[in-house]
Amino acid sequence: MVRFGCRPLLPNRLVYPEIIPAEFHSEVLYANHQDLVEKLVAGLGANAQDDDLRLRLSAAMAQFAWERRIGSYDDKLEDLAAVKNLKGC
């Protein structure tokens, strides 16, 4: 949903630091419970900076949009099908 303008608030663990560009980490990733509460409270007051953040995040997440990814998925699936056919499966 970030791609469509939702502002995330995510834990600074799992794959989130890898997916979210580093320039946004301090604004959208939290390290612990206290950090979560502080960022949640700060995020409740929407302002022009928040709008800018959401627009920049949306643009950064465009790389994961289905219309940009489907071609590579199709290519990979075709490669897998070709390998399977070569093996006579």
Secondary structure, DSSP 8 states (H G I E B T S, - for coil): -GGGT----EESSTTHHHHS-GGGHHHHEE-SHHHHHHHHHHHHS--HHHHHHHHHHHHHHGGG-HHHHHHHHHHHHHHHHHHHHHTT-
